[in-house]
Amino acid sequence: MGLVTSRKIGIAVKRNRVKRIIREIFRLNKHRIQPGTDIIFMPKADAVNLKYKELESVIISALERAKALTD
């Protein structure tokens, strides 16, 4: 997993919060991701305004659309 955050997201505190949440979502769902899949997260500025569950549903749905999750 790669994680890239831009200054467009906001100050360091906001960027780090988004990174911590994405890492935790990945950690809890990595068993569902197909082996050998490379994933790069590049959150948009709107990610700062999302709660944990909202961000989790966005990430899971993106992984489903990419067919990166196992059944």
VENWO-V448485 format. One record per helix or strand of 3 or more residues. SS is the DSSP state (@ for helix, = for strand). FROM is the first residue (numbers start at 1). LEN is the number of residues. If there is no record, write none. Layout:
SS;FROM;LEN, SS;FROM;LEN
//
This chain:
@;7;3, @;12;21, @;45;5, @;52;14
//
